[in-house]
Amino acid sequence: MAVVGFVYAIITQFIETEPVKKFVKWVAIPIAIMHVFGWLDDVTTYLDSIKLQMGNISISLHAIARVLIFGSVLFWLGRISNNTGKQFIRKQEKIEVGTREVFAKLFEITLYVVIFILLLQVMGINLTALAVFGGAVGVGLGFGLQAIASNFISGLIILLDRSLTVGDYIELEDGRSGTIRALNMRSTILKTFEGKDIMVPNDSFITTSFTNWTH
């Protein structure tokens, strides 16, 4: 208990992020206390006994809690790793700006794919089930998610062919213009002279004409 109290004091003293403090206070510390007193196995068994049955699928309260806890930790670590990794890549001045953006985007995609696979493992889902899931996603992309898939693929094409890079001054076909501030997975952000941010879908740069005054 002294070790638990010491760790809690260290975290509350040196960690400034409020969500992390709340996670430690309401999740990590109670779990540590239950482990110290030997209650953790009993609580886990009790949570496993509370199940929701839907046909052949059985979901226990323990499984839901495990996914929520580990999912939160994974995505929090993923967000920190993503920001740190992208900052490191963008600081490599020996590499062209466009190439840096490509590497940063590929790093982000790879990281979240790894997190998604780890989360599936935590949920106890066999990876062979991804074949069925992939088929369902393919059907979804063909119907409701067509625009999202188009913007995502267009963003990759823009980064790879280097027709646009951060800092370029762009004039769109409808007369709007601005400097590219960021190239995201779904859209490109143009910053105007008035200080406005224009969110332009990536497929607009593939399917319509625009003028890159920087080039």
C-alpha positions in Angstrom: 0.0 0.0 0.0 2.9 2.3 0.7 4.3 1.6 -2.8 0.8 2.3 -4.3 0.6 5.6 -2.4 4.1 6.6 -3.4 3.4 5.9 -7.1 0.2 7.9 -6.9 2.0 10.8 -5.3 4.7 10.8 -8.0 2.1 10.7 -10.8 -0.1 13.5 -9.4 3.0 15.6 -8.8 4.8 15.3 -12.1 2.1 14.4 -14.7 0.1 17.5 -15.8 -2.3 15.8 -18.3 -5.7 15.7 -16.6 -7.0 12.6 -18.4 -3.9 10.6 -17.3 -4.4 11.7 -13.7 -8.0 10.6 -13.8 -7.1 7.3 -15.3 -4.5 6.6 -12.7 -6.8 7.7 -9.9 -10.0 5.8 -10.9 -8.6 2.8 -12.7 -4.9 2.0 -12.1 -4.9 2.7 -8.3 -8.0 0.6 -7.6 -6.7 -2.3 -9.6 -3.3 -2.1 -7.7 -5.1 -2.0 -4.4 -7.2 -5.1 -5.3 -4.1 -6.8 -6.4 -2.3 -6.0 -3.1 -5.2 -7.5 -1.0 -5.7 -10.5 -3.3 -9.2 -9.4 -4.5 -8.4 -9.0 -8.2 -9.0 -12.6 -9.1 -12.3 -12.7 -7.3 -13.5 -9.4 -9.0 -12.4 -10.8 -12.4 -14.3 -14.0 -11.9 -17.4 -12.1 -10.8 -17.2 -9.8 -13.9 -16.7 -12.8 -16.1 -20.0 -14.3 -14.7 -22.0 -11.3 -15.9 -22.5 -12.0 -19.6 -24.6 -10.8 -22.5 -25.6 -13.6 -24.8 -26.4 -12.8 -28.5 -26.8 -16.0 -30.4 -23.4 -17.7 -30.5 -21.6 -14.6 -29.3 -21.0 -14.2 -25.5 -19.7 -10.9 -24.1 -18.8 -10.6 -20.5 -18.5 -7.4 -18.4 -14.9 -8.3 -17.8 -14.2 -8.4 -21.5 -15.9 -5.0 -22.0 -13.9 -3.4 -19.1 -10.6 -4.9 -20.4 -11.2 -3.5 -23.9 -12.1 -0.1 -22.6 -9.0 0.1 -20.3 -6.5 -1.3 -22.7 -8.1 0.5 -25.6 -7.8 3.8 -23.8 -4.1 3.1 -22.9 -3.3 2.0 -26.5 -4.8 5.0 -28.2 -3.3 7.4 -25.7 0.1 5.9 -26.2 -0.6 5.9 -30.0 -1.5 9.5 -30.0 1.7 10.4 -28.1 3.9 8.2 -30.3 2.2 9.6 -33.4 2.9 13.2 -32.5 6.4 12.5 -31.4 7.2 10.4 -34.5 5.8 13.0 -36.9 7.7 15.8 -35.2 10.9 13.8 -35.5 10.3 13.0 -39.2 9.4 16.7 -40.0 12.6 17.9 -38.3 14.8 15.9 -40.8 15.8 18.9 -42.9 18.0 16.8 -45.2 14.8 15.2 -46.6 12.4 17.2 -48.9 9.3 18.6 -47.3 7.0 16.5 -49.5 9.0 13.3 -48.7 8.8 14.1 -45.0 5.0 14.5 -45.2 4.8 11.1 -47.0 6.9 9.4 -44.3 4.9 11.1 -41.6 1.6 9.9 -43.1 2.8 6.4 -43.6 4.1 6.3 -40.0 0.7 7.5 -38.8 -1.2 4.8 -40.8 1.2 2.0 -39.8 1.0 3.0 -36.1 -2.8 2.9 -36.0 -3.0 -0.3 -37.9 -0.7 -1.9 -35.3 -2.8 -0.5 -32.5 -6.0 -1.8 -34.1 -4.4 -5.3 -34.4 -3.3 -5.2 -30.7 -6.8 -4.1 -29.7 -8.3 -7.1 -31.6 -5.9 -9.4 -29.7 -7.1 -7.9 -26.4 -10.7 -8.4 -27.5 -9.8 -12.1 -28.2 -10.8 -11.8 -31.8 -9.0 -14.2 -34.1 -7.1 -12.4 -36.9 -8.6 -14.8 -39.5 -11.9 -13.0 -38.9 -10.4 -10.0 -40.5 -11.0 -11.7 -43.9 -14.8 -11.4 -43.3 -14.3 -7.9 -41.8 -12.3 -6.9 -44.9 -15.1 -8.0 -47.1 -17.7 -6.0 -45.1 -15.4 -3.0 -45.3 -15.0 -3.4 -49.0 -18.8 -3.4 -49.5 -19.1 -0.3 -47.2 -16.4 1.5 -49.2 -18.3 0.7 -52.4 -21.4 2.4 -51.0 -21.5 4.7 -48.0 -17.7 5.3 -47.5 -16.9 5.9 -51.2 -16.2 9.7 -50.6 -14.0 9.0 -47.6 -12.0 6.4 -49.4 -11.6 8.7 -52.4 -10.3 11.5 -50.2 -7.9 9.2 -48.4 -6.4 7.7 -51.6 -6.3 11.2 -53.2 -4.3 12.4 -50.2 -1.7 9.6 -50.6 -1.5 10.4 -54.4 -0.9 14.1 -53.6 1.9 13.2 -51.2 3.6 10.7 -53.5 3.5 12.8 -56.7 4.6 15.9 -54.8 2.2 18.2 -56.7 1.4 19.9 -53.4 3.6 20.5 -50.3 3.1 22.4 -47.1 3.8 26.1 -47.7 2.6 26.2 -51.4 0.3 29.0 -52.3 -2.8 27.5 -54.1 -5.6 29.1 -56.0 -8.7 26.9 -56.5 -10.9 26.7 -59.5 -13.7 28.7 -57.7 -11.3 31.6 -56.9 -10.5 30.7 -53.3 -6.8 30.8 -52.5 -4.4 30.3 -49.6 -1.2 28.8 -48.3 -1.2 25.1 -47.5 -0.9 24.7 -43.7 -1.4 21.0 -43.4 -2.0 17.9 -45.5 -4.3 15.6 -43.6 -5.7 12.1 -44.4 -9.1 13.5 -45.5 -8.5 17.1 -46.4 -6.0 19.8 -47.1 -6.0 23.0 -45.0 -5.5 26.3 -46.8 -4.7 29.4 -44.7 -6.0 32.6 -46.3 -4.5 36.1 -45.9 -7.5 36.9 -43.6 -6.4 34.2 -41.3 -9.2 31.8 -42.2 -8.7 28.0 -42.6 -10.3 26.5 -45.7 -10.8 22.7 -45.5 -10.5 21.3 -49.1 -11.3 17.6 -49.7 -8.2 15.9 -51.1 -10.1 14.6 -54.2 -10.7 18.2 -55.3 -7.0 18.4 -56.2 -7.3 15.2 -58.3 -10.6 15.8 -60.1 -10.5 19.6 -60.6 -8.1 22.3 -61.8 -6.0 24.5 -59.5 -3.1 26.8 -59.7 0.0 26.3 -57.6 1.6 29.7 -57.7 4.6 28.6 -55.7 5.6 26.2 -58.5 
